[in-house]
Amino acid sequence: MKVFLADDEIVVREGIRESFPWDETPYTLVGEAPDGEMALPMIRDTNPDIVITDIKMPFMDGIELCRTLRAQMPWIGIIVLSGYDEFEYARQCIQLGVREYMLKPINAGELRAVLDKVSAQLAEERKTLEHAASLRARMESDGRFLKEKLIGSLFSDEAAEEDAGNVLKQLAAMGCPVPAKYYAVTDAAFDPTGEGQEAAASLADSSGGIVLSSPGRTGTRLLVLGDTAEDAEERAYAFASSLVRELERCGCTGIRVGIGDIVDEPARIYNSFRAARHIRHLLAERTDEKAIILGVREMGEPADDRRTPSVISDAKLYMAQHFTDPNLMLQDVAKAVNMSNSRFSTVFSQQNGQTFTEYLIYLRLNKAKELLRQTNSKTSQIARESGYNDAHYFSYIFKKNVGMTPSEYRTQYQNQPV
């Protein structure tokens, strides 16, 4: 299980990072952030199973982070930390589907117990959702098969576009939260098809109704609902990223995912599907040694993605110029290249072979290595010049990625060119 930590107190983050025996447990700390605004794009990058977040944080507090995660990535298990034993906070957390509410200070034993509890809950839910017999029983008991057929009719070549409104009304009568204000269609292909379809359906089930799935001949088609165009786009990219992870988890290969236009009318859902299918077909032609490629496009953009390489080059240049700024975030770079946060995160990973966070760490550690080899500056000074305000966190990241502490690296490589 991958764990992400969000807390504005350095002492708390350092305590959990250093005092918890991560190497002796089935948990991996994949990232941390001092506030929800910085945490959100990193969570999209790292795809954690569990997020531990403080309640009181600047910019975006824990409640707002929980609300956003529930809306966009409801399959993530959330543990809330708080120094406040207040009913109102607990009530809001319950409403937002938070798994556990822990009062500070906490120790390693307490955290392990809570992580084990939440992990067991998530594992049991996944086991239930992925179990074929359980899925079949649910299909028979709650009309799932009929729902999938109705959803699938929105993507049929024979279906008249004017019928889409009637289909959505039938789905609404069956308990599906449609119609919405905006829609996006995702078309995914993979092998083996059956196992992947079950994984996709399970993930859609865990979305709380914001994603509806229908099996297709070569994979799965998904209808993503949004209150705004930006909302639909963020959800589509966040779901696509998590879908790829789930398909990998169940052993699927040849994974190709196309995301269509964001549309605001039921009659245009089929247009979004055709665009998503076209992108997926284009990706199939380009699938050489790569097992996973995500198809992406902006609203109104041509079906091909010829400008993507130049955009990524611009992004990497911007990062090279600003990586020493400790406040540099994914949204800053996405804004600089005129992309949404989720789309930039997905495209950057696809084109660069590294997530935004991994590449930012790469730039910063390369700078740190250069300073360690060529100067006698203190570690704290090198940390600042490399983009880290916290020297302890810098040392942790350095050892995790390089395999030795900064001082050990300096001893071994000082005055050497490489």
N, C-alpha and C positions, 0 to 999 in steps of 0.2 A: 504494500500500500504506500502510495506517494503522499507526502504531507507538505502543506504550505502554511507558513506562519505570517500573520499580519499583526503587528503591535508597535505602537509608537515609542515604547520604552525600550531603550537599548539594553538595559539591565535584564529585562524580561526575555527579550529575544536571545541575548547572549546566554542567559541561564538555561533556556530550553535547548538551544543549539549545543552548548558545551556540556551540560550536566546530564542530559538524557542519553542513555546508552544506545544510540541509533544503530551502531554496528552489531549489537547483540539482539536486535529485535527485527521483526519483519517489516519495519517502517523505514522510509528514506525521506529525509528533509530535502525537498527539491528547490526550495526558495523561500525568501522572506522579504517583507516590505514594511516600512514604517507607517503606512496609511492605506486606506482602501483604494484611493485613486491610483496609487502606484502599484498596488497589489493586483488589481483587476487584469491588466494586460499580461502581467507575469503569470497569473493563474491560467489564462488562455494559452500561454506559451508552454507551461509545464504540465498541464492536464492532471492536477492532483486528484486523488481519490477523496482526501479529507483536507479541509481548510480550518485552521485554528485562528480565530480572530478576536482581538480586543473589542470592547464596546466603544470606548472613548478614544477616538483618533482624529487628527486634523484632516481637513480637506474632504475626505469621505469617511464617515464613521462606520463602526462595525454593523450597525443596523442597516444602513444603506448598502453596504457591501453584501450583507445577507440577502437583502431584497433583490439586488441585481443578480446575484448568483442563483437565487430561486427562479427568477424570470428567464435567465439565459442558460444556466447549467444546473438544473434541479437535481441531477444525479449525484452531485458532490455532497458528501457528508460534512456538516458544519459543527464545529465545537466553539462555543463562545467563552472567552475569558473576561472577567469583570471584577473590579474592586468594589462594586456596588451591589449589595444584597437588597435590591429593590424589586417590588412586584411588577412595576410597569415594564422594566427591562425584560424580565422573565416572560411576561405576557406577550410582548412583541416578538421575542425569540420563538416562542411556541407557535405563534401565528405564521412565522416565516419558516417553519419546518426545521429549526435548529435541533440537532441531536442531543447535545449536552450543554449545560450551563455551569461553568466552573468559577468559583470565587478565588481570587488571588489572596495570598501567594499560593502557588501550587508546587508540589515536589515531583520528582521523577516517577515515584511509585504511583501517585494519583493519576498522572498523565498517562502512564502505561495502561492502567486499568480502564481509563476512559477511551483511549485509542483502541484497546482490545474490544471494548463493548461496541463502539461505533463500527469498527472493522467487521465484527461478527454480524452486525445488522446489515451492512452493505453486502457482505458475502452471501448472506441468506436470501436477501432480496434478489440478487443477481441469479442465484441458483434457482430460485422459484421462477423468475421470469424466463430464464434460459431453458428450463426443463420442458421438453417437447410435449409431454403428457399434460403438464399444467397449462401450457399455451392452448392445447387443443380443447381442454376442458373449459377454459375461459372463453374461447371462441364460441363454443356451443352454448354457454350459459349467458353471455352478455351480448350476443349478436356481433361478435368481433368479425366473423367472416363476412357478414353483410356490410359492416362498416368498411372493411378493406375493399370489398367490391365496389361500393359507392365511391370511395376515394379514388380507386383505380379508374373509374369511369371518367374522372376529370382529366386523365392523361391518355384517353383513348383516341386514336386517329379518327374513329368513326363518330365520336361524340360531337354533337353540335355545340358551339361555344355558348349559345343562348340557353342551353340546358344546365349550365353550371350553377346558376342561381337555385334551380329546383333541387339539384343534388345537395347543395349546402343546406337547404331547408330540411331535407330528409335527414341529413346528418345531425342537424340541430335537434330534431325531434327525437333522435336516438341518444342524445346526451353529449354529443361532440360540441365544443365551444366555437361554433361557426355560425354565421359568417364573421370575418374579421375585417379590419380596415385595410390591411395590406397582406399580401401573400408572396411567398417565394417558393419555387419548386427546386428540389434537389434530386438528381438522378444518379444513383450509385450502382456500379457493376463490380462483381467480385466472384471468386471461386474458392470453395464450393458454395453454390448459391443457397441451398437450403439452410445450412448452419448460419451463414451470414444474414439471411432474412430473419431468422429467429433473434439474432443479436441486435439487428436494427430495430425490430419490433419491440424488443425489450427496452432498448434505449428510448424509443419514442414513447413507450408507456410511462417511463419515468420522467418525462418532460412536463407532466402536469397539464397536458392538453395543448401545448404550444406547437407540437410537431405531430402530424398524423402520417402513418405509414401504410403503404400498399405494396405487396410483393410484385415484382415484374419478372419477365422471362430470364433476364440475366442478372438480376439483383433486386433492388428496392427503389421505389419512388417515394418521396416524402414531401408533404405539404407543410410549410412553416408559416405560422400565423404571427402577425405583428400589429401593434397599435399605431405605430408610425413606420415610415419607410426605413428609417435608421434602425428601429427596433427589429423589424423583419430581417434586415441585412445582418445585424449583429448576431441574431439567433441562428440564422442559416449558417454562418461561418463557424460559430461556436459549436453547433451541432455536428457539422461536417467534420470538424477536427476531432471531436469525441467519437464520432462514428468510425473514423479510420482507426483510432486506438482500439475500439471494441472489436472491429473486424480482425485486426492484427492479433488481439488477445485470443480469439477463437480459431486462429490458424488460417484465415483467408489470405489469398494472394491475388495478384492482378487487380488491385483495388484502384478504381477510377471514379472520381466524384465530380459531377458538373453542377454548378449552381446557376439557375436562370435569373432573369430580370425580376426586380421587385415590382409587383403590379398592384393596382388599387381597385380592381373590379373582378368579380367572379368570372366574368366572361373572358378575362385575359389570363386566367390561370393556365389554360392550355398553351398560350404563347410562351409563358415562363417555362413550362415543361419542355416545349420544343427547343427553346434556347439551351436549357440544361442538357437535354439529350444530344444536341448538336455538339456542345462542348465536350461531353463525354466521348463522343465518337472521334472528335479531333484528338483527344488525349490517347485513345486506343491506338491511333496511328503513330504516336510519338513514344509509346511505351517500349523502351529498349531494355536496359538493365534495371530500370527503376520499378520497384514493386508498387509504389504509391505515388500518384500524382493527383493534386486537387485542381479542378477546373475553376476558374474565377473570372468574374467580369463585373463591371460597374453598370448601373442603370443607364441604358441608352448607348452603351459602348458596343462596338462591333464584336462579333462572336470570337474573332481571334484575339490573341493577347500579345501582339507584336511589340507594344510599348513596355511590356513588363520588364524585360532585361534592362532597359535604360532607366526605368524607375528604380529598380533595385540598385543599380550603379549609383544613381543620385542619392539613394538612402545611405549606402555604404560610405559615400563621400561625406555626407552630412554627419554621420556617426564618427568618421575619422577626424572631423574638425571639432566635434563637441563631446567626445567620450570622456574627457577629463572633468566635465561638469557632473558632479555627483547627483544632480537632480534630473539628469537626462532620462526621459521615459519614452516608451514605445509611442505614445500618442504624440509626442513632440516630432518624432521622425515621420510618423504617418501624416501628420499635418503638413510637414515640409514637402512631402511628395504628393500631396492631395489625394490621400486614400483614407478610407475608414480604418479604425483601429483593427477590427477583426480581419478585414480583407488584407491589410498590410501584413499582419502577423502570419496569416496563412500563406500569402504569396512569397514573403521573405523566406519562410522555412522551406517552401517548395523549391525556390530558385537557388537558395544559398546552401542548402544542406545543413543549416544550423538555425535554431530559433533566434529571435532577436536578442533574448537574454544571453544565450550562449555566445553569440558574436560580440556582444558588448563586453562580456567577460574576457573574451579572446583579445580584444583591442586593449583593454585595461591591463591585463596581465603581461602582454607583450611589452607595453610601456614600462611596467614595473620591473620586468626582467632586464630591460635595457638600463634602467636606473641602478638596479642592484649590481650589474656588471661594471658600470662605468663611473659610479659615484660612491662616496662614503656617507651619503645622506642617511638619516635615521629612518627606520621602517615607517614611523608615523608620517614623516615628510613624504616618503615615496608613496604611501597610501593616498595622501591628499593629491599629489601630482598625477596619480593614476586614475583618480575619480572616486576615491573612497573616503568618506568622512570618518568612518569608524576603523581605526587601525586593527582592532581585534577581528572585526569581520573580514577585513582585507587579508589578514594572516590565515583565517579559516578558509576563505575562497582560494587563496594561493595554494595552500597545502592540498586541498581537495582536488584541484585541477593539475597541479604540477607534481605532486607526490612528495614534496619536501617543504619545509618552512622557508620563508624569505631569507633568514640568516644562513640556513644550510645551502640554499641556492647561491648566495653571495660567496660563501666559502669555496664552493666548488667551481664557480664560473667567473669570478671577478677578473676583470681585465682580459677576458676572452671574447672574441667577436660573436660567438654563438653560445 
